[in-house]
Amino acid sequence: MGVLHYGVGHRIDIGDDLLAHLKLVVVTKLRRNESFTLSWTHSGAQSPGRSTIWLHPAIPLRFDFDSPAPAKMNPDLLDQMTHSTHSTGGITVNLDITVNLDQVLPD
């Protein structure tokens, strides 16, 4: 289980594969100085509900992964996430899903 550290003292537990996809999309957007929202439904360990954060280049982010090996990337998921950053709702993820790695980008 990876962790997205947002701002000072906020952590979001996210599976390594999903976090790797988020990292690629988030870093690409923030490099362009583009802001957007990231929303998720609380996972089983949290109280019911959902959360949204505003991702902006001025807000510190850190991505921590359990696995030392880079994750395989699913191009369909990357396209879906990238496209959703252009919508008013931003990226919405389900923290309990397993990323489908049947179709991955070549190393």
N, C-alpha and C positions, 0 to 999 in steps of 0.2 A: 504494500500500500504506500503510495507516494503522498506527498504533502505540497500543497500550494500555500506559501506564506504570503499574505496580503497585508500591506501596510506594516504597522508595528503591533505584534502580538496576536494577529489573527491567522488561524490555520484552517485549511480545508483539506480533509483526507480524501484522496482520489486514487483510484487504481493506477498503477504505473503506465499501462497502455493508454488509457484515456488521458492521463496527465501529459504524456508525450505528445499526443495529438493537440491538446490544448496549448501546450508550450509553443509548438510550431506556429499555430494560428495567431496566438496572442503576441508573440515576439514580432512576427511579420507586421501585424497591425501597429504595434507600439513604435516600431522603427520608423513607420511612416507618420508618426505623431497623430495617429487616429485613435480616438477613445470609443468605447462601447461597453455594453453590460454583459455580465456572465451570471446566469441564473441556474439554480439546481433545486431539485426536490430533496428534502432531507432524507438521509439513508436510515436504515433500521435502527442504528444506535442513537440517533438524535430524536428529539421530539418532533411530532408531525409538523409539516409545513414546508416552506420553501424560502430561499434566500436569493438576493441579487446584490452584486457588487458592481461598482463603476470602475472599469479598467482605464487608467490614464497613465501616460508616460511619467508623470511626476510622483506616482504612488509606487513605493518599492514592492517588488515581487521577487520571490525565490521559489524555484522548483526543486524539490528533493525527491529522489527516486530510490526505492529499495534495491532495485537491480542495477548492477554496474554496467550491464550491456545496454546499448541503445535499443529502443523498442522498434518493431517493424511498423511501418506506416500504411494505413488503409486509405487509398486515394479517395474513395467514395465518402468516407467520414471526414477527411480533410476538406473536400469540396463543400460538403453540407455545412460544416462549421464556418468555413470562410464565407459562404453565401449568407449565413444567418447573421454575421457581424454587420451586414449592410441593412438589416431590418431594424425596425424600431424596438423589437424585443431582444435583440442581441443573441448571444449564444445561450441556449438552454440545454443542459446535460442531465442525464440520469446517472447518478453516482453508482447505482447498483448494477449497471449493465456491464457485460463483457464485450470488449471490442472484437469485432469479427476480423480475424487476420487471415481468412482464406484468400483474400485478394490483397496483396501487399506490394508496395513499391520495391523495385530492386535495390539492393545495397549499393 
